[in-house]
Amino acid sequence: MTPTPVLSIVVVSFNTRADLHNCLASLQAAALTLAHEIVVVDNASGDGSAAMVRERWPAVGVVDAGGNLGFAAANNIGIRASTGPYVLLLNSDTIVGAGALETITARLAAEPDAAAAGPRIVDGNGRAELSFGRMISPCAELRQKILVRLHDRGVGPVARHVEHLTRTRQDVDWVSGACLLVRRTDALAAGLLDERYFLYGEDVDFCAGLRGLGKRILFEPEAEIVHLRGRARATRPAASEQAYRRAHLAFYAKHHPAWYPWLRLYLRMRGKLPAAPSS
């Protein structure tokens, strides 16, 4: 008899067949001690991702989204299709090591006033990613972007600062949707992810909704995963840029409406105001 899952792992895929296979292989190799289920939601991939999962990973559930619905909507489908009290939203371009998911689930379970938790995330070279932060606002966004860019360029003091931050257990305003663990009850109470965000921004917005319930967001550095970030942007840079700009505008319209017209003006002046999405 299959045990009732404690952890539901939701992986959204859109033309990420090779990365998806490697992600699922890492989950198998991690030999999770938690009773769990894995649900892959396929956003109408044209590369055979769904067929590959059904053939190579028969224990993994596959849900066909019926179209490219975006990251937020597809994750919501996965959440609704799963049953565990803890739900992990996991990017298909991640590699999960042994013990990471047990560690982060145990941390969240031990903190009943917390709704979500994120692990330490590193890139393929083991360099830390600044995968959490303060609630996005003009000042906080500028600070985050400066830190990320200087860190990416290998500026010594900044790199050491980021290393320290990502080694420190702390409460944060948001954690990256590349690997985000949430209590199902809190996810449902927050209304799941806002499907106005096709790609980008949905994780910060979701965490804001969870904090609106009076709950905490945890960063747990003892759990670590690898994120091979930038794959989608590298294959479809123009589409990814448009999606990012639309999400940026949607976020400010919702959370900082006074700043929204100024952001539109700024983007228009730079020639980066996104076109309206095609229906």
Summary of the structure (lengths in Angstrom):
residues: 279
radius of gyration: 18.2
end to end distance: 45.9
largest distance: 61.6
contacts: 903
relative contact order: 0.15
helix: 42%
strand: 22%
